[in-house]
Amino acid sequence: MARTKMAVVHKLSGEIVAVGPTSATVGGVDLEGIAIGGHDEAILVTEVEEDDVLGLFKTHVVVGQELRPRD
């Protein structure tokens, strides 16, 4: 499986609310993005398995600055 760099937006309680790529290519130009969280949210930039991205909301939480499986 390939790993990809993702921005994980999460509540301060650890609940993941959004996941998205940190880069994109537009017109052949590579761009680096900056994720922005809302009130009482933080951003974790980490590498995850591509196959796991869609399920992160259900399978993981953020503890400190680490992505961890739910108990």
Residue, then its C-alpha position, 0 to 999 in steps of 0.5 A: m500500500a502507498r502512503t500519502k501526506m494528508a491534513v487531518v482537521h480534528k476537534l480538540s477532543g480528538e474527533i476527526v472532522a475532515v481529511g484532505p490532501t496537502s498538495a495538488t497539481v493545477g495546470g502542471v504546477d505543483l501547489e502546497g496547500i494549508a488546511i485551516g480549522g474552525h473554532d476549537e479545531a486543530i490540524l495534524v499533517t501526517e502520512v496515512e495509507e491511501d486505502d485508509v483515508l476514507g475510513l479515518f472518521k470511523t477508525h481513528v482519533v487524534v491524541g496529542q499530535e498523533l493519529r491513533p486507532r479508536d479503542 
